[in-house]
Amino acid sequence: MPHHTPLISTIVVGLVLAFVFGALAHRFRLSPLIGYLVAGVLVGPFTPGYVADQGLANQLAEIGVILLMFGVGLHFSLKDLLSVRAIAIPGAVVQITSATALGMGLAWLMGWSIGGGIVFGLALSVASTVVLLRALQERRLVETERGHIAVGWLIVEDLAMVLTLVLLPAFAAATSGGSADLESIVISLGLTLGKVIAFVAVMLIIGRRVIPWILHYVAHTGSRELFRLAVLAIALGAAFGAAELFGVSFALGAFFAGMVLSESELSHQAASETLPLRDAFAVLFFVSVGMLFDPMILITDFGPVIATFLIIVVGKSLAAFAIVRLFGHPNSTALTIAASLAQIGEFSFILAGLGVGLQILPEKGHDLILAGAILSILTNPFLFTVLDRWFTKRETARAQAKAVAVAAEKEAIAAEKAAADAAREPLPVTSLTDHVVLVGHGRVGKYISRKMAAIGAPLLVIETNKEQVADLQKDGREVLVGNAADPEVAAAANIGEARCLLVAIPDAFESGQVVEQARRINPDLPIIVRAHSFAQEEHVMKHGATRIVMGEQEIARAMFAAVPDAPRAPVLSSVEEADDILDGDQETEASAHVLGPKAYADKAGGDAPEQRLLRQPPDEPGR
C-alpha cells in the first residue's frame, strides 16, 4: 500500500546523501560541509532526479538553525573575547566593514538595491565557525595566541550577525514599498531593539535562575534521557517563546538560551548530550541550503561568482592581515588570522535565506553567496597548506641560522678558553700520597677535617668558596681551589694515589660528576658520598660511588642511642653498620639506606624499595 511520506523521504534521502558526500569530502581532506551542500544540490529542483519537499526542508533547516545558534551560545566565552578584545573587536569591526563595502560595490555594479548590497556584503564578511575551528584544531593552534585572536575575532563576527538577524526584519518592514523615510526606519528599529532588550532582560533576570535550576533538578533524577530532553526543551522552547512573545528571531532566542546555560556547571554535559541531534539537524540545514543553489550560475554568471570568491578569499584576508600587522603582531599571526577568515559558512547562509525571504536580497545573491562559500571552503585547506610550508621553510632557515650562530659561539668560547688556559699557570700537583681527598668544607666538611687533623691523617681539601679557602690556608691545611669534577683539579689532587675520596657537598648532581671524574682516574678508589634522599643515593651510585652516608640515618641512630635504658649496642658508623648487617644476612631497610636501592634489591632477591624524595633544608653557604 503506497504511503505519502514527504517528511520521511526528505530526512532519509537528505541524510543518506549527506553521509555519502560528506565521507567523500573527508576522504579528500575537505570540509564535510562541501559534501552536505552537494547532497542538497542533488535533491534540489535544479538537478534531475529526486526532488525533496522544499517547504519541509526549510522547516527542518529552521530547527537546524535553532540548534546551531544554541551551540554557539553554549560555547560563547566572554572571557576569551575579553582576553583579546584590544585586537579582536576593532579588527573584526573593520574587517566586516571592509567586506561589506566590497560586497555593496559588487551589488551596485549588478544593479541591486542598497538593502540587497548591505545583506550581500554582510553575508560575505562572516567566517564559518565549523571550518575555522577545524583548521585550528588540526594544527593545534586553538590554545596559542594566534588561536585565541582568531576565536575572539570569530565571536565578534557572530555577535554582529546575531544583531543583524534581529534588526534585518525591522529594516525590511520599514523600507518596504521604497517610500520609507529615516524617521520610520528609526522608529521600526527602535521598537525591535526594545523587544530585544525586553527579551534579554527576561533571560538574564529570570532565565539565569530558572534554566540552571531546571537542569540541576533533572540531573539529580539520574535519568540521562530526561536530562537530554530537558536541554532540547530549553533550546527549542526559548527560541519559540522569543519569536511568539517578543517578536524576535528563533536564532536570537536559541543563542541566549545557550549563553545563559553556558554559565551553569552542567553546560559541558548539556553540550555533549545534544551534540548528536544538533549535528543531525545542522546537516539538514546545509542540505536545505544546497537545495536552493542553481549550479548553472557557475556558467551563466561566471564573472560575479569569481568576484564574490575574490572578495571572500582576497579582500577579507588582506583587510585582516593589514589590521593584525597594524596592531604590531608578527607575520605568522597575521597570516594565520587571514587564512582562517578566508571562507564563509553557516551564518552567511542564514543571513542570505532571511534576506531572500524578506525580499531584500535577490535570488541571484543567494546563489552567489552559496557559490562563494563552496569555492572558499574548497580553497581554505590549500591556503593553510601553503601557509604551513612557508612556516616550515622559515623555521628551517631560522634553525640553520641558529646552528651557524651556535657553532660560531662555540668556536669563540673555545678560542677564548684556549687563550685563558695559555695565559694562566697550571695547577701544581700535590705531593701527598695515600691521602684523603675531601670535596667541600661546609658543616660536614669542617667536622671531617677536624677529625682528620686530630688523628694526623694526610688530607687535601677541594673547595670553591673563597672564605673557606682562606680559613683553611690560615690553619695551614692543604687546599685546592676549583671544581673537583674538573679534570685539571682532579689531577692536581693526585686522586690516582689517594687513599679515599670523601664527597661532602649537598648537590647530588655535582657529586655525581665528581664521582664519575674520580672513577675514571682511579677505578679502585673508595669513594664515600653524602646524600639526602633515595633519589640522590641512586644517582651517585650509578656514577660509581662505593658507599653512601645519609644524614637522616645518622640522626635516627643518635636519637635511638639517647633513649633511656635502651640496649647499648656498639656505636658504629653507617658504613660499619651496613657491613655488619650484611654479614648477619639481615634484610632490613637500613641496608637500602646505606648501599642504595640496587644493592638492597640484589641482596634481598627482589625489587628495590620504592624511592621517595625527601625534602631537605638548604645547606649552609660554602657547602
Rosetta blueprint (number, residue, H / E / L):
1 M L
2 P L
3 H L
4 H L
5 T L
6 P H
7 L H
8 I H
9 S H
10 T H
11 I H
12 V H
13 V H
14 G H
15 L H
16 V H
17 L H
18 A H
19 F H
20 V H
21 F H
22 G H
23 A H
24 L H
25 A H
26 H H
27 R H
28 F L
29 R L
30 L L
31 S L
32 P H
33 L H
34 I H
35 G H
36 Y H
37 L H
38 V H
39 A H
40 G H
41 V H
42 L H
43 V L
44 G L
45 P L
46 F L
47 T L
48 P L
49 G L
50 Y L
51 V L
52 A L
53 D L
54 Q H
55 G H
56 L H
57 A H
58 N H
59 Q H
60 L H
61 A H
62 E H
63 I H
64 G H
65 V H
66 I H
67 L H
68 L H
69 M H
70 F H
71 G H
72 V H
73 G H
74 L H
75 H L
76 F L
77 S L
78 L H
79 K H
80 D H
81 L H
82 L H
83 S H
84 V L
85 R H
86 A H
87 I H
88 A H
89 I H
90 P H
91 G H
92 A H
93 V H
94 V H
95 Q H
96 I H
97 T H
98 S H
99 A H
100 T H
101 A H
102 L H
103 G H
104 M H
105 G H
106 L H
107 A H
108 W H
109 L H
110 M L
111 G L
112 W L
113 S L
114 I H
115 G H
116 G H
117 G H
118 I H
119 V H
120 F H
121 G H
122 L H
123 A H
124 L H
125 S H
126 V L
127 A L
128 S L
129 T H
130 V H
131 V H
132 L H
133 L H
134 R H
135 A H
136 L H
137 Q H
138 E H
139 R L
140 R L
141 L L
142 V L
143 E L
144 T L
145 E H
146 R H
147 G H
148 H H
149 I H
150 A H
151 V H
152 G H
153 W H
154 L H
155 I H
156 V H
157 E H
158 D H
159 L H
160 A H
161 M H
162 V H
163 L H
164 T H
165 L H
166 V H
167 L H
168 L H
169 P H
170 A H
171 F H
172 A H
173 A H
174 A H
175 T H
176 S H
177 G H
178 G H
179 S L
180 A L
181 D L
182 L H
183 E H
184 S H
185 I H
186 V H
187 I H
188 S H
189 L H
190 G H
191 L H
192 T H
193 L H
194 G H
195 K H
196 V H
197 I H
198 A H
199 F H
200 V H
201 A H
202 V H
203 M H
204 L H
205 I H
206 I H
207 G H
208 R H
209 R H
210 V H
211 I H
212 P H
213 W H
214 I H
215 L H
216 H H
217 Y H
218 V H
219 A H
220 H L
221 T L
222 G L
223 S L
224 R H
225 E H
226 L H
227 F H
228 R H
229 L H
230 A H
231 V H
232 L H
233 A H
234 I H
235 A H
236 L H
237 G H
238 A H
239 A H
240 F H
241 G H
242 A H
243 A H
244 E H
245 L H
246 F H
247 G L
248 V L
249 S L
250 F H
251 A H
252 L H
253 G H
254 A H
255 F H
256 F H
257 A H
258 G H
259 M H
260 V H
261 L H
262 S H
263 E L
264 S L
265 E L
266 L L
267 S H
268 H H
269 Q H
270 A H
271 A H
272 S H
273 E H
274 T H
275 L H
276 P H
277 L H
278 R H
279 D H
280 A H
281 F H
282 A H
283 V H
284 L H
285 F H
286 F H
287 V H
288 S H
289 V H
290 G H
291 M H
292 L L
293 F L
294 D L
295 P L
296 M L
297 I H
298 L H
299 I H
300 T H
301 D L
302 F H
303 G H
304 P H
305 V H
306 I H
307 A H
308 T H
309 F H
310 L H
311 I H
312 I H
313 V H
314 V H
315 G H
316 K H
317 S H
318 L H
319 A H
320 A H
321 F H
322 A H
323 I H
324 V H
325 R H
326 L H
327 F L
328 G L
329 H L
330 P L
331 N H
332 S H
333 T H
334 A H
335 L H
336 T H
337 I H
338 A H
339 A H
340 S H
341 L L
342 A L
343 Q L
344 I L
345 G L
346 E H
347 F H
348 S H
349 F H
350 I H
351 L H
352 A H
353 G H
354 L H
355 G H
356 V H
357 G H
358 L L
359 Q L
360 I L
361 L L
362 P L
363 E H
364 K H
365 G H
366 H H
367 D H
368 L H
369 I H
370 L H
371 A H
372 G H
373 A H
374 I H
375 L H
376 S H
377 I H
378 L H
379 T H
380 N H
381 P H
382 F H
383 L H
384 F H
385 T H
386 V H
387 L H
388 D H
389 R H
390 W H
391 F H
392 T H
393 K H
394 R H
395 E H
396 T H
397 A H
398 R H
399 A H
400 Q H
401 A H
402 K H
403 A H
404 V H
405 A H
406 V H
407 A H
408 A H
409 E H
410 K H
411 E H
412 A H
413 I H
414 A H
415 A H
416 E H
417 K H
418 A H
419 A H
420 A H
421 D H
422 A H
423 A H
424 R L
425 E L
426 P L
427 L L
428 P L
429 V L
430 T L
431 S L
432 L L
433 T L
434 D L
435 H L
436 V E
437 V E
438 L E
439 V E
440 G L
441 H L
442 G L
443 R H
444 V H
445 G H
446 K H
447 Y H
448 I H
449 S H
450 R H
451 K H
452 M H
453 A H
454 A H
455 I H
456 G L
457 A L
458 P L
459 L E
460 L E
461 V E
462 I E
463 E E
464 T L
465 N L
466 K H
467 E H
468 Q H
469 V H
470 A H
471 D H
472 L H
473 Q H
474 K H
475 D L
476 G L
477 R L
478 E L
479 V E
480 L E
481 V E
482 G L
483 N L
484 A L
485 A L
486 D L
487 P H
488 E H
489 V H
490 A H
491 A H
492 A H
493 A L
494 N L
495 I H
496 G H
497 E H
498 A L
499 R L
500 C E
501 L E
502 L E
503 V E
504 A L
505 I L
506 P L
507 D L
508 A H
509 F H
510 E H
511 S H
512 G H
513 Q H
514 V H
515 V H
516 E H
517 Q H
518 A H
519 R H
520 R H
521 I H
522 N L
523 P L
524 D L
525 L L
526 P L
527 I E
528 I E
529 V E
530 R E
531 A E
532 H L
533 S L
534 F H
535 A H
536 Q H
537 E H
538 E H
539 H H
540 V H
541 M H
542 K H
543 H L
544 G L
545 A L
546 T L
547 R E
548 I E
549 V E
550 M E
551 G H
552 E H
553 Q H
554 E H
555 I H
556 A H
557 R H
558 A H
559 M H
560 F H
561 A H
562 A L
563 V L
564 P L
565 D L
566 A L
567 P L
568 R L
569 A L
570 P L
571 V L
572 L L
573 S L
574 S H
575 V H
576 E H
577 E H
578 A H
579 D H
580 D H
581 I H
582 L H
583 D H
584 G L
585 D L
586 Q L
587 E L
588 T L
589 E H
590 A H
591 S H
592 A H
593 H H
594 V H
595 L H
596 G L
597 P H
598 K H
599 A H
600 Y H
601 A H
602 D H
603 K H
604 A H
605 G L
606 G L
607 D L
608 A L
609 P L
610 E L
611 Q L
612 R L
613 L L
614 L L
615 R L
616 Q L
617 P L
618 P L
619 D L
620 E L
621 P L
622 G L
623 R L
